[in-house]
Amino acid sequence: MKYYALVGVFFIVAYLLPLAGRPMVTPDEFRYAEIPREMIDRGDYVTPHLVNMRYFEKPVMGYWMTAGCFKVFGENAFALRLPAALGAGLAALLAALLIQQTLHDEKIAALAAMLYLTFGMAYGIGTFAVLDSQLTGFVTGVSCTAFLAAVEPRFTRRKAALLVICGFFAAFAFLTKGFLAFVVPALAVTGFLLWERRWKEFLILPWIPLAVALAVIAPWALAVHRADGDYWRYFVVVEHLQRFFSDSGEQHPEPFWFLIPFLVGGIFPAGLLLSAVIPGIRGERKTFFRSPLNRFCLCAVVLPFLFFSISSGKLPTYILPCFPFLAVLGAGGIAAYFRTGGTHRAFSVVMSVWGGLLLVAGLGVLVIAFGDLIPQFSSRRIVVGLLGICGLLSGGLLLFSRRYVWRTRFYLFFAGIGLIVLVGGWAIPAELLESKAPASALRSFPEKLGFDPATAVFITHPSMIHAVAWVYHRPDARLYESEGELSYGIARAKQAGEVPVRMSKAELAALLLNPDRPDVVFIARGDRKRKFPVEAESRSAFVNDVQAICFPAAGSGRAL
């Protein structure tokens, strides 16, 4: 158990402790914060809303998880990002359990978990408030339990239990992000069964998981249909069929090869261990892919990757479910390398080069921290300096441990990454992110411009409306002219006779000319030169690339 304990310590240090260290980023993090908060405020946990508009891009599981974290830990960055971190931890744990159940080797299992947690893409998405990390955790559960059931020789109680668990994971994955919950594991399992010529399993495997998943999904699916009969049409047609098969150009169209750089680049810094993985697989090339586990993992990487590559819409985050199985293959390759008497030379050289790079980087960060080369870092000089020291320490230990056994260098490699990301998560000041982290600027505007956030009318643009609604707790903020991702919700609001979030030039002009209006505050990025439909007394402030223009209420004594 000591190896699992080390993985657990790394997860706490690298994933959980830095979650609150950096400011929230627009638009994604504010979007996935505002939707669950509006659920809590409205008391409606069935139909997702964003700034009071229907928002049907995703089901509700991810929002439920975040709302639960808000209830326990408060409405803050830590609670917002915690579900994503737990999703990464779940995927790593399942990768380890997959090896434990098949190879019964704790060392290789723990190594697979560490590889996944140190993949750059897994870490970046697992500490950022989007739904892909949670989806990956649940989809990994579907794939792992389906594989373990498939290799069970007879229909036993264990096989039935695995299929039931598989159904629960499938339901949670579907409730997080839709039909990918079924597509990705189905591709992996189908490819594996065809490779293994296990034809009869096609008649056995799907039915118990499908029945369990439908039973879990049905209550919410029926409730959301009763609440809004158009939900399923929009979710199925627009968010799935058009996203993956339409050539309309509206759902992230990219060339076939678009995802390849993200697959290759996404495995680093753990990808440095390819210096052991590739020779290990090559050394056992006659037997490595005879293992059912390795065959399944290869199918779980290649087939979903090809599916996303041929679909018309592509985002880098789509391929994250491939990475837990890359970690399993990587751990198997490393084990094969040292098991077959690898010379360790390539591994040693790569570790030494990585140590040298960390030394240089750490020295550079120290110069930046105490040389005032980047003024924004002065607010967190001590933390940035500590980050530089961590780089120097990690790099130095790797360099000076080259005469030790390879296992020591493994420990130092992962420990160094943990220290660097722990401190690095707290070292980035909000000022350096400028308009991508507008919360501090937004909180300063009421005092600077003299308006009351509880009564003012807020007008903004699509990229900022999530942050405005979150910071001021005002889901009734309005969009000026454009609609962005809220076009569907605005159209439905008009059909239902509700107040749409979009405000036209004519409506803004009428509002500014109304003598009984409250303060009107316009918030946008960057451009200091704004034209409005009517001339009105105003004052403005510009902080970190975010501009606010306040039109004070008539007779307030604050018009300048």
N, C-alpha and C positions, 0 to 999 in steps of 0.2 A: 504493500500500500504506500510505501514511501515515495514511489515515483508519481503516483496519482496526487499525493500531498504536494509534491513540488509543482505539479501542473496547477493545482488549486491556488497555491501561493502566487504563481506567475499571473494567473487570471485575475486575482484580486488586485495585485500591484499594477499590472499593465492595463487592465480593462476597467475595473470598478473605481479605483481611487482617482484617476484623472478625469472622470466624467464631468465633474462640475468645474474643471479648471479653465475651460475656454468659453467664450461667449457663444450664444446661439446664432446660427447662420440662416440668413434668408435665401430663398423662400422656403426650402424644404422643412427645416426644423421648426419654424414658426407655424407652418401649415399643420404639421403633425402634432403640434402642441395645442393649437387653437381648436381643432376639431374635437378632441376628447374633452377639452375644457367646456366647449359649448354643449357637449353631451351632458356633462355634469350640471351645468347651469340650467339647461332646458329640462333635465330629467328624462330625456329621450335617448335611450341606449339602442334604439332600433334603426333609425334613419339618420345617417351622417349629414351634418350641415357644416358649412364653412362660411363665416360672416353672414349667417342666417340664410344662406342659399343652399339648396340641395346639392350635395357633393357625392356622386355615386361612382367615383373612380375605383374605389376599393370596398371590400366588405368591412366588417366591424371588429374583428378579433384584435388587430393591432391597436385600434382606438380604445378598446376595452382594457387592454393591458396597460396602456399609458394612463388612462383614467384611474385604474386601480393604483398605479404608482403615485399619481397625484394625490389620491386620497390618503396614502400611507406616508409619503415623504414631502408632500406639499408641491406647489406648482413651481418647479424650478428645473434647471438644466439637468441635474443629476437624475431626477425622476423621469424626465422626458427621454433620456438616452438609455436608462436602465433596461427596458425591454430589448433593445438592440444588442446590448452587451450580453444579456442572458441568452439571447438567440445564438450568439457566437459561442458561448459556453456550452449550450446544449449540443450544437453541431460538433464541437471538439469532443465532448463526452461520448456522443454516439459513435464517432469515428473510433475512439478508444475501445468502447464496448464491442464494436464489430470485430476488432482484432482479438479482444479478450475471449469472445465467444467462439471464435474459429481457430485461433492459433494458441490461445491460453498462455500468452506471453505478456506480462505486465510491462516490461521495458519497451517493447515495440509499440504496445498500445499507448503508453504515455508519450512516446516519441511522436506518434501520429497526432495526438492532441496538441502537442507543442508546435508541430509543424503548421497545423491549421491556424493556431492562435498567432503565429508569427508570419503568416502570409499577409502582405501589405494590404491586399483588397479586403480580406476578412477583417483585419484590424480597422481599416478606414471605415468600412460600412458598419462594423460591430460597435463602434463608438460614436455613431452619427445617427440622428433620429430619422431614419427611414425604415420601411417595413421589410427590406430584403434580408436582413440578418435573421429576423424572426421566421420568415418564410423558409430560409435555408435550414434552420434548426428543425422545423417541423417536417420539411421534405426529406431531410436526411433520416429522420425517424421513420418515415414511410418506406424509403428505399432499404434501410438496414433491416427492419423487421420483415419486409417482404423477402429479402434475400435469405435471411436465416430460416424463414418458413419454407422457402423453395428448396433449400438443401436438406431439410429434415426428411429422412427417407420414407417415413410413414405418416399417416394422419393421426398424430398423437395429441394429447392435451396441450403439450408445449407448442405444437404447431398451431392449434386453434387459438391459444392465448396470444401468440405472436401476431396472428392475423387480426385479432380483435384490437390489439395495441396499434397495429398498422392502420386500422380504420380510424381510431381516435386521432392519430397524427395527421392522416389525410384530411379529416374534418377541420382540425385546427389550421392546417395549411390553406385549405380552401377559404376558410373564414378570414384568413389574413390577406390573401391576394388572388383568390379565384382559381380558375381551372388548371393553372400550372401545378397545383397540388397533385393532380392526377397525371398530367402529361409527362413531367420530368421523371418520376419514378417508373411510370409505365414504359418509357423508352429504355431505361436502364434494365429493368427486369425482363422485358421482352427480348432485348439483345442478348442478355445472359442465357435465357432459356433456349433460345435458338442455337447459341454457341454450344451449349451443353446437351442439346437434343433432348431436353426434358419436355416433350410435347404434352404429356398428360397434365403437367402443372397448370397449363393454360385453362383447363377445365375446373381447377380447384381453387387457385389463389385469389381470383378477383372478388368472389362473391361475399365472403364474410367481411372483408374490409369495406366493400362498397355498401353493404347493408348497415354496418356500424356508422360509417361516415354520413350516410343519408339520414340516419336516425338522429345524429348529433346536429347536423346542419338544418334539418327541417324546421324546428321551432322558430329560429330567426328568419329563415327563408320565407316562411309563410307570414310571419309578422311584418317583414318589410314589404311584402307584396300587398298586404292589407293596408299598410300605411301609405304606400305610393305604388300604384299599379304599373308605373313605367320603369321601375328600378331594374328589373331583370332584362327588359329590352335594351336599355342603355348599357347595362353592364356586359351583357353577352355580345351585342352587335358592335358597339363602339370600342369598349375596353378590351375585347378579345379578338373578334374577327377582323375588325379594321386595323387594330394595332399590329397583328402578326401577319395578316395576309393582304391588306389593302395597299395599293400603290398611290394613294391619294397625296402622299407627302406630308400628312398631318401627324403621323405617329413615329417620329424619329427614324426616317429612312436612312440607311447607310449601306455601303457596299458589303459584299460577302465576307471579305477579310477583316472587317472593322474590329471584330472582337479578339482577333489573334494577339495583337499587342497587349491587350488587357489581361489575357490569360497568361502570357509569358511574364509581363511586368508585374502582374498581381501576386506572384508567388514570392517576391523578394520582400524582406531580406532572407527569409527561410530558403529561398531559391539558391543561395550560396552553397547550400548543402547538396546541390546537384553534383558537386565534385565527388560525392560519395554515391549518390543515387544512380547516376548513369553507369559508372563502372560496376556497381553491384548488380544491376539488372543485366548488363552485358555479360557479367561473369556467370550468371545463372540463366542465360537466355534460353536454354533448352528446357528448363523446368519452371521458370518464374511464372509464365502465363498458363501453365497447366493447373495452377492453383485456382479453385473456384472463386476464392476471395479476390484474387488479382484480376481474374477475368471479369468478374462483376464490376469491380471498381473501374476497370478500363471502359466498360460499356457505360457506366454512370458518368464518366467524364466526356467521352467522345460523342455519344449519341445526343445528349441534351445540347452540347456545344454546337453540333451540326444543325440541330433544329433551330436554335436561336440565330445561327449564322444565315440560314436560308429564309428566315422570316423577314418580312418587309420592314418591321420596326425593331430597332436594336438600341439597347442601353448597356453600358458596361456591367451594371449591377445584375443583369439577367443571368449571367453565367456563374454567380456566386455559388449556387448549389453544386457545381462541379468540384469545388475546392476541397470539401471534406474527403472526397474519394481520391483526389490528387494527394492529399496528406497521407492516406492509407498506403497508396502506391509508393510514395516517397519514403515512408517509414520502412516498408518492406525492402526497398532498394538499399537503404542504408544498412539494414540488418544483413542483407545478402553481401554487401561490400565487405564488412568486417568478418562475416562468417566464412567467406571464401578466401580469407588471407590477403585482403587488399594491402598494398604497400603504404597506404595512408599519405602518400606523397602529395597527390593532388589536393586532398582535403587539408593537409597541413599548410600548403602554399596559399590556398584560398583563405584560410583562417588568418594567416599572417598578413595577407594583403588587406583583409577586412579590418584587422586590428590597426594597421597603419593608417587606413582611411579614417577610422574613428579618432585616432590621435590627432590627425591634421584637422578634422572637423571640430573636435573639442577645443583645440587651440584657437581656431577661427571664431568659435562662439564666445570664448573668453575675451578675445580682442573686441568683438562687437559689444559685449556686455559692458566692458569697462573703458572702452575707447570712444563711446558716444558716436559710433559710426552710423547707427540707426537710432534717431532720437526717441522713437516710440518705446524702445526697449528700456529706457531709463526708468520707467514706472515699475518694471519688474527685474531690475538689474541683478538682484541677489539670486532670484530663481533662474534667470538666464545664465548667470555665472555658474550656478550649481549644475545646470545642464552641461556646460562646457567641461566641468570637472568630471561628470559622469562619463562623457565621451573619452576624456583622457584616461580615466581609470579603466574603462572597459577595453579600450584599444591597447593600453599598456599590458594588461593582464593577458590578453590574447597573444600579444607578441612574445612576452617573456615566458609563456607556458608551452612554447613549441617543443620543448624536450619532454613534456609530460605525456602520459597516455592520452589517447584520443578522447576518452570519456570526459576527462577534465576540461578539455577545450569545448566539448559540447555544452557542459554546464556553464562555462564562462560565456559562451556565445549567447545562450538564451538569457542568462542573468543580465548581461549587458544591455540587451534589447529591452528587458523589463525596466531597468533603471532609467534608460533614456526616454522611453515613452511615458513613464510615471512623471518625471520632472518636466518633460517637454509638454505634457498636457496642461501644465500650469504656467508655462513660460511665454505663451503668445498673448500679447496685450490686445484689447479690443481695437485700439487705434490702428494697429497694423492691418486689420481686416477691413477697416473703413466701412463702406456701405454694405458689405456682406454681413456685418454684425452691428446692426443699427440700434440695438436696445439702449445702450448708454446714451447715445445722442437723443433718442426719443424721450428718455426720462428727464433729460435736461431742458427740453423745450418749454414745458409749462412755466417754470420759473423764469427762463430767459424772456419769454414772450407774454407772460402774464395771463394765461388762459386756464380755465378749469377743465381738466380732462373728463370730468363726469358729465359736463353739460355741453361742451363744444361739439360742433359738427366737423367730423374728420373726412377729408377728401384726399385720395391718393391714387397711385397707379398699381397695376396687378402685382408687380414684384415686391411691393411694400405693404400691401393691405394686410397680409398675415401678421407682419410684425406690429403694425399699428393696432390691429385688433387685440393682439396678445398683450402688448405693453400697457395700453390704456384700458384694457378690459372692455373694449367697445366693439362687439361684433356687428354693430350697425354702421361701421365706417363705410364710406361710399367710394366707388371708382369714378374717376373723371374720364368720360368718353369711352375708354377702352373696356374690354371685358376679360381678356385673357382666358385662364382655365375655368372661369366662372360663367362662360357663355351658356352652358346647358342650364345651370341653376337660375340664371337671369331669365332665360326663355320660359322656364317652368314657373317662375315667380309671376311673370306677366300673365301667363295662362290662368294662374290661380287668383289673379287680382291682388297679389301681394306687392309690396314696395320693392322693386328690384334694386340691386346694389349699385347699378350704373347710373351716373348723373350726367346729363347732357349739358352742352354749353348754355342752352336756354334755361335749363333748370338752375344752373349755378348763377346765371345772371339774375334770375328772379329771386334767388335766395339772398344774394348780396344786396339787392335793392330793397329787401324787406326790412322795414324799420324795427320790427319786433323780433328779429332773428337773434340767436345767441352768437358767441364767437364762432367764426368759421376758420378752420386750420387746414391748409393745404400742405401735404408732405410728399416729397419726391427725392430722387437721387440727383446729385451732381449739378445740373444746369442752374445757374443763378438767374438767368434771364427767362422769366415766365411771363406769358401773356394771358390775360384773363378777359372774359367777355365784357366786363364793365370796369371802369376805374373806381377804386375804393381805397380808403385809408388802410394802411397795412404796415406791419413791421415783419422783419424776417431774421432768421438765424441760420447759420451754416456750420454744422459740426460733423467732422469725419465723413465728408462727402454726402451728408444728408441735409437737405434744406427743408425748413418749415417756414411758411408764410401765414401769419395770423391776421385775419380781418376782424378787429374787435367789434363786439356788439355796440349798436348805436346807444349813446348815453352812458357807456360803461366808464368813461373817463380814461380809457386806455388807448384810444385811437391816437396815432402819431402823425 
